[in-house]
Amino acid sequence: MLALFWIFSFGVQAGETLTIAVSKSPLSLPIYVAESQGYFSSEGAQVKLDEVIGGHRSLKKLLDGEADLATASEAVVMFNSFRRNDFAVIATFVSSRDDVKIVVRKEANITKPKHLVGKRIATVVGSASHYYLDTWLLFHDIDPKSVKVVNIHPEGMQAALSKGEVDAVAIWEPYSYNLSKALVGSTVLPNVGIYDLTFNLIVHKKLMGMRDEELVKVLRALARAQQFIKDEPLKAQAILRTRLQLEQAYIDWIWSRNHYELSLDQTLISTLESEARWARQEGHVTENKVINYLDFIFIDPLMKALPMAVGIKK
């Protein structure tokens, strides 16, 4: 009787809905496609999406116990790895070399990189935009400490720019595009291809070993969604346009800049390690410790769902 009760209880647990905290971004398109096309349900996964602005908020939902899975950049993973270790990446599902940009207001008279020295620049501290800003400055031989970084969430950046509270912002899409269109005379500083951002699906470690088969089903659904994006780009664009209320002109512009593909690649580890060194050297984290990022990777679900996508050896 006890054995039957245990089996029944576990089965009920395994069938519970998985909540995915999703950043409202074109990068999240595979998740939107999987939901709209019924891939989650047809794979046998019960999924609910909880949309937020920014991967930093998405991962916070997971860490606060409000979600089972989350979408976030590898930079958000890195920053949080210095504070806790109860989460792991199960797949990268998109990469982009042109997702984050620096937008400057007309009145700031910023036409060259050196003009940023002494300026107030808004970004989301602890996110990919923060890493991009510092990397961009260093590439142009500018000490990041020579600018005043202001921590502002994406939805507050337009007001801060228009009121002159900041001179520039570093932020991801579609906010950089919307800002450049909304503020007359604003410009986007050239992207020199210095940062390959990845967007990742992250799981709370309490699910590992307990709900692995459901994670496999989620990944299979995402693999189908990515094939749909390749085979039916116009339909995929329509899903993105409707979901995020975007202009088709913007989608046409951004479409070739995002590479949708499931993977767990060794370059993810290398990037996390490089970003962690930067965060320590620049004083963005106070803990002076070396982290083994293999401890933040859970390869088992992707190995079952799409083994050829796994390039990490543990």
C-alpha positions as a Python dict, from the first residue, in 0.01 Angstrom:
ca = {
    (1, 'M'): (0, 0, 0),
    (2, 'L'): (279, 242, 91),
    (3, 'A'): (464, 158, -230),
    (4, 'L'): (154, 223, -440),
    (5, 'F'): (95, 551, -258),
    (6, 'W'): (455, 661, -327),
    (7, 'I'): (428, 576, -696),
    (8, 'F'): (96, 758, -726),
    (9, 'S'): (229, 1064, -545),
    (10, 'F'): (539, 1082, -762),
    (11, 'G'): (331, 1049, -1075),
    (12, 'V'): (113, 1340, -972),
    (13, 'Q'): (421, 1549, -900),
    (14, 'A'): (572, 1464, -1237),
    (15, 'G'): (257, 1583, -1412),
    (16, 'E'): (247, 1926, -1250),
    (17, 'T'): (272, 2234, -1467),
    (18, 'L'): (619, 2374, -1527),
    (19, 'T'): (629, 2753, -1505),
    (20, 'I'): (882, 2922, -1732),
    (21, 'A'): (974, 3281, -1651),
    (22, 'V'): (1029, 3428, -1998),
    (23, 'S'): (1202, 3753, -2085),
    (24, 'K'): (990, 3958, -2328),
    (25, 'S'): (1241, 3966, -2610),
    (26, 'P'): (1281, 3853, -2971),
    (27, 'L'): (1538, 3612, -2827),
    (28, 'S'): (1252, 3420, -2664),
    (29, 'L'): (1089, 3341, -3000),
    (30, 'P'): (1141, 2960, -2980),
    (31, 'I'): (940, 2953, -2658),
    (32, 'Y'): (662, 3163, -2812),
    (33, 'V'): (653, 2935, -3117),
    (34, 'A'): (649, 2618, -2906),
    (35, 'E'): (351, 2751, -2713),
    (36, 'S'): (154, 2888, -3010),
    (37, 'Q'): (207, 2575, -3222),
    (38, 'G'): (117, 2340, -2938),
    (39, 'Y'): (459, 2174, -2930),
    (40, 'F'): (481, 2172, -2551),
    (41, 'S'): (150, 1994, -2512),
    (42, 'S'): (207, 1752, -2801),
    (43, 'E'): (538, 1651, -2643),
    (44, 'G'): (352, 1584, -2318),
    (45, 'A'): (481, 1886, -2124),
    (46, 'Q'): (244, 2102, -1921),
    (47, 'V'): (392, 2452, -1944),
    (48, 'K'): (282, 2796, -1830),
    (49, 'L'): (468, 3111, -1938),
    (50, 'D'): (526, 3400, -1697),
    (51, 'E'): (655, 3695, -1901),
    (52, 'V'): (878, 3961, -1747),
    (53, 'I'): (1104, 4238, -1876),
    (54, 'G'): (1465, 4122, -1872),
    (55, 'G'): (1652, 3801, -1804),
    (56, 'H'): (1764, 3940, -1466),
    (57, 'R'): (1399, 3944, -1356),
    (58, 'S'): (1332, 3608, -1517),
    (59, 'L'): (1608, 3439, -1318),
    (60, 'K'): (1498, 3618, -1001),
    (61, 'K'): (1155, 3461, -1045),
    (62, 'L'): (1319, 3119, -1050),
    (63, 'L'): (1543, 3190, -751),
    (64, 'D'): (1247, 3328, -554),
    (65, 'G'): (1057, 3004, -611),
    (66, 'E'): (802, 3161, -847),
    (67, 'A'): (914, 2965, -1156),
    (68, 'D'): (1069, 2627, -1240),
    (69, 'L'): (1259, 2743, -1547),
    (70, 'A'): (1388, 3081, -1661),
    (71, 'T'): (1540, 3248, -1967),
    (72, 'A'): (1846, 3467, -1920),
    (73, 'S'): (2176, 3566, -2075),
    (74, 'E'): (2496, 3397, -1968),
    (75, 'A'): (2599, 3728, -1805),
    (76, 'V'): (2303, 3706, -1567),
    (77, 'V'): (2406, 3347, -1491),
    (78, 'M'): (2760, 3465, -1416),
    (79, 'F'): (2658, 3748, -1184),
    (80, 'N'): (2424, 3526, -984),
    (81, 'S'): (2679, 3244, -961),
    (82, 'F'): (2875, 3453, -711),
    (83, 'R'): (2576, 3461, -477),
    (84, 'R'): (2424, 3112, -501),
    (85, 'N'): (2456, 2778, -677),
    (86, 'D'): (2104, 2631, -680),
    (87, 'F'): (2041, 2675, -1055),
    (88, 'A'): (2183, 2532, -1377),
    (89, 'V'): (2169, 2590, -1753),
    (90, 'I'): (2007, 2304, -1948),
    (91, 'A'): (2044, 2462, -2294),
    (92, 'T'): (2141, 2768, -2491),
    (93, 'F'): (1861, 2834, -2740),
    (94, 'V'): (1974, 3149, -2920),
    (95, 'S'): (2284, 3360, -2969),
    (96, 'S'): (2327, 3714, -3101),
    (97, 'R'): (2620, 3945, -3169),
    (98, 'D'): (2395, 4250, -3209),
    (99, 'D'): (2132, 4240, -2936),
    (100, 'V'): (2270, 4508, -2701),
    (101, 'K'): (2335, 4864, -2815),
    (102, 'I'): (2431, 5205, -2680),
    (103, 'V'): (2179, 5480, -2758),
    (104, 'V'): (2278, 5845, -2700),
    (105, 'R'): (2054, 6150, -2684),
    (106, 'K'): (2106, 6431, -2931),
    (107, 'E'): (2178, 6701, -2672),
    (108, 'A'): (2469, 6504, -2524),
    (109, 'N'): (2676, 6571, -2840),
    (110, 'I'): (2833, 6226, -2834),
    (111, 'T'): (2973, 6144, -3177),
    (112, 'K'): (3292, 5960, -3084),
    (113, 'P'): (3366, 5695, -2820),
    (114, 'K'): (3588, 5934, -2619),
    (115, 'H'): (3292, 6170, -2582),
    (116, 'L'): (3143, 5923, -2332),
    (117, 'V'): (3411, 6006, -2074),
    (118, 'G'): (3244, 6180, -1780),
    (119, 'K'): (2894, 6108, -1912),
    (120, 'R'): (2604, 5942, -1731),
    (121, 'I'): (2514, 5610, -1891),
    (122, 'A'): (2216, 5402, -1784),
    (123, 'T'): (2217, 5025, -1799),
    (124, 'V'): (2078, 4727, -1610),
    (125, 'V'): (2358, 4649, -1366),
    (126, 'G'): (2427, 4277, -1341),
    (127, 'S'): (2298, 4199, -1690),
    (128, 'A'): (2428, 4145, -2043),
    (129, 'S'): (2389, 4517, -2116),
    (130, 'H'): (2620, 4598, -1825),
    (131, 'Y'): (2885, 4359, -1957),
    (132, 'Y'): (2847, 4494, -2311),
    (133, 'L'): (2888, 4855, -2194),
    (134, 'D'): (3213, 4784, -2009),
    (135, 'T'): (3348, 4571, -2294),
    (136, 'W'): (3262, 4839, -2551),
    (137, 'L'): (3438, 5105, -2345),
    (138, 'L'): (3748, 4891, -2295),
    (139, 'F'): (3760, 4812, -2667),
    (140, 'H'): (3780, 5186, -2731),
    (141, 'D'): (4053, 5234, -2465),
    (142, 'I'): (3813, 5403, -2225),
    (143, 'D'): (3834, 5322, -1854),
    (144, 'P'): (3482, 5214, -1748),
    (145, 'K'): (3540, 5402, -1423),
    (146, 'S'): (3562, 5726, -1623),
    (147, 'V'): (3186, 5717, -1688),
    (148, 'K'): (2900, 5737, -1440),
    (149, 'V'): (2695, 5417, -1462),
    (150, 'V'): (2333, 5456, -1354),
    (151, 'N'): (2126, 5146, -1278),
    (152, 'I'): (1786, 5186, -1448),
    (153, 'H'): (1539, 4919, -1558),
    (154, 'P'): (1453, 4915, -1933),
    (155, 'E'): (1107, 5064, -1894),
    (156, 'G'): (1250, 5374, -1724),
    (157, 'M'): (1522, 5452, -1977),
    (158, 'Q'): (1320, 5657, -2226),
    (159, 'A'): (1209, 5901, -1957),
    (160, 'A'): (1561, 5925, -1817),
    (161, 'L'): (1702, 6005, -2162),
    (162, 'S'): (1432, 6251, -2262),
    (163, 'K'): (1462, 6441, -1933),
    (164, 'G'): (1840, 6457, -1960),
    (165, 'E'): (1892, 6254, -1642),
    (166, 'V'): (2136, 6037, -1840),
    (167, 'D'): (2330, 6101, -2159),
    (168, 'A'): (2319, 5749, -2301),
    (169, 'V'): (2181, 5404, -2231),
    (170, 'A'): (2312, 5054, -2296),
    (171, 'I'): (2020, 4817, -2340),
    (172, 'W'): (1903, 4513, -2532),
    (173, 'E'): (1643, 4477, -2805),
    (174, 'P'): (1373, 4577, -2869),
    (175, 'Y'): (1428, 4863, -2621),
    (176, 'S'): (1728, 5009, -2800),
    (177, 'Y'): (1533, 5018, -3128),
    (178, 'N'): (1226, 5170, -2962),
    (179, 'L'): (1438, 5436, -2793),
    (180, 'S'): (1613, 5534, -3114),
    (181, 'K'): (1275, 5571, -3287),
    (182, 'A'): (1100, 5753, -3003),
    (183, 'L'): (1367, 6014, -2926),
    (184, 'V'): (1422, 6252, -3216),
    (185, 'G'): (1789, 6295, -3301),
    (186, 'S'): (1910, 6007, -3087),
    (187, 'T'): (2176, 5782, -3236),
    (188, 'V'): (2304, 5429, -3186),
    (189, 'L'): (2678, 5394, -3144),
    (190, 'P'): (2840, 5140, -3379),
    (191, 'N'): (2850, 4779, -3265),
    (192, 'V'): (3199, 4644, -3330),
    (193, 'G'): (3113, 4276, -3284),
    (194, 'I'): (3283, 4234, -2949),
    (195, 'Y'): (3019, 4031, -2765),
    (196, 'D'): (2832, 3714, -2853),
    (197, 'L'): (2533, 3711, -2620),
    (198, 'T'): (2365, 3379, -2548),
    (199, 'F'): (2017, 3329, -2413),
    (200, 'N'): (1976, 3019, -2201),
    (201, 'L'): (1712, 2800, -2042),
    (202, 'I'): (1783, 2763, -1672),
    (203, 'V'): (1638, 2518, -1421),
    (204, 'H'): (1623, 2523, -1042),
    (205, 'K'): (1838, 2240, -910),
    (206, 'K'): (1554, 2108, -695),
    (207, 'L'): (1399, 1974, -1019),
    (208, 'M'): (1714, 1793, -1130),
    (209, 'G'): (1673, 1417, -1102),
    (210, 'M'): (1306, 1458, -1014),
    (211, 'R'): (1153, 1594, -1334),
    (212, 'D'): (1419, 1525, -1594),
    (213, 'E'): (1177, 1360, -1837),
    (214, 'E'): (963, 1672, -1842),
    (215, 'L'): (1270, 1883, -1910),
    (216, 'V'): (1347, 1653, -2204),
    (217, 'K'): (996, 1712, -2338),
    (218, 'V'): (1039, 2090, -2308),
    (219, 'L'): (1366, 2075, -2501),
    (220, 'R'): (1215, 1856, -2771),
    (221, 'A'): (937, 2112, -2810),
    (222, 'L'): (1196, 2390, -2844),
    (223, 'A'): (1386, 2186, -3105),
    (224, 'R'): (1065, 2160, -3307),
    (225, 'A'): (1007, 2534, -3263),
    (226, 'Q'): (1351, 2615, -3396),
    (227, 'Q'): (1291, 2396, -3699),
    (228, 'F'): (964, 2584, -3751),
    (229, 'I'): (1153, 2915, -3742),
    (230, 'K'): (1385, 2788, -4016),
    (231, 'D'): (1113, 2631, -4230),
    (232, 'E'): (838, 2891, -4182),
    (233, 'P'): (1012, 3226, -4120),
    (234, 'L'): (712, 3438, -4220),
    (235, 'K'): (482, 3251, -3983),
    (236, 'A'): (743, 3272, -3708),
    (237, 'Q'): (775, 3646, -3767),
    (238, 'A'): (398, 3682, -3740),
    (239, 'I'): (406, 3506, -3402),
    (240, 'L'): (680, 3742, -3281),
    (241, 'R'): (506, 4050, -3419),
    (242, 'T'): (179, 3964, -3245),
    (243, 'R'): (335, 3847, -2919),
    (244, 'L'): (551, 4153, -2858),
    (245, 'Q'): (348, 4408, -3059),
    (246, 'L'): (643, 4484, -3287),
    (247, 'E'): (662, 4660, -3621),
    (248, 'Q'): (735, 4439, -3921),
    (249, 'A'): (1010, 4681, -4022),
    (250, 'Y'): (1186, 4610, -3693),
    (251, 'I'): (1146, 4234, -3735),
    (252, 'D'): (1289, 4253, -4087),
    (253, 'W'): (1586, 4444, -3948),
    (254, 'I'): (1653, 4212, -3652),
    (255, 'W'): (1574, 3878, -3817),
    (256, 'S'): (1918, 3781, -3947),
    (257, 'R'): (2092, 3895, -3629),
    (258, 'N'): (1962, 3616, -3403),
    (259, 'H'): (2077, 3258, -3443),
    (260, 'Y'): (1821, 3015, -3303),
    (261, 'E'): (1975, 2677, -3222),
    (262, 'L'): (1978, 2445, -2920),
    (263, 'S'): (2321, 2376, -2780),
    (264, 'L'): (2541, 2325, -2477),
    (265, 'D'): (2878, 2424, -2611),
    (266, 'Q'): (3221, 2454, -2450),
    (267, 'T'): (3227, 2818, -2553),
    (268, 'L'): (2952, 2882, -2296),
    (269, 'I'): (3191, 2772, -2021),
    (270, 'S'): (3472, 2985, -2167),
    (271, 'T'): (3245, 3291, -2186),
    (272, 'L'): (3125, 3248, -1828),
    (273, 'E'): (3484, 3217, -1705),
    (274, 'S'): (3592, 3525, -1902),
    (275, 'E'): (3301, 3731, -1772),
    (276, 'A'): (3370, 3618, -1416),
    (277, 'R'): (3732, 3737, -1443),
    (278, 'W'): (3607, 4073, -1573),
    (279, 'A'): (3353, 4103, -1289),
    (280, 'R'): (3620, 4036, -1026),
    (281, 'Q'): (3882, 4265, -1183),
    (282, 'E'): (3638, 4555, -1224),
    (283, 'G'): (3496, 4513, -874),
    (284, 'H'): (3144, 4428, -988),
    (285, 'V'): (3139, 4130, -750),
    (286, 'T'): (3286, 4131, -401),
    (287, 'E'): (3352, 3759, -369),
    (288, 'N'): (3706, 3685, -481),
    (289, 'K'): (3654, 3321, -573),
    (290, 'V'): (3707, 3105, -878),
    (291, 'I'): (3389, 2926, -984),
    (292, 'N'): (3371, 2593, -1165),
    (293, 'Y'): (3100, 2663, -1421),
    (294, 'L'): (3055, 2294, -1497),
    (295, 'D'): (2863, 2296, -1169),
    (296, 'F'): (2614, 2531, -1335),
    (297, 'I'): (2549, 2309, -1636),
    (298, 'F'): (2301, 2017, -1640),
    (299, 'I'): (2355, 1826, -1964),
    (300, 'D'): (2133, 1520, -1907),
    (301, 'P'): (1803, 1654, -2054),
    (302, 'L'): (1964, 1785, -2374),
    (303, 'M'): (2168, 1466, -2410),
    (304, 'K'): (1837, 1277, -2424),
    (305, 'A'): (1648, 1533, -2634),
    (306, 'L'): (1918, 1623, -2887),
    (307, 'P'): (2254, 1455, -2811),
    (308, 'M'): (2430, 1606, -3113),
    (309, 'A'): (2374, 1952, -2959),
    (310, 'V'): (2592, 1877, -2656),
    (311, 'G'): (2958, 1968, -2685),
    (312, 'I'): (3041, 1990, -2315),
    (313, 'K'): (3221, 1702, -2148),
    (314, 'K'): (3163, 1662, -1775),
}
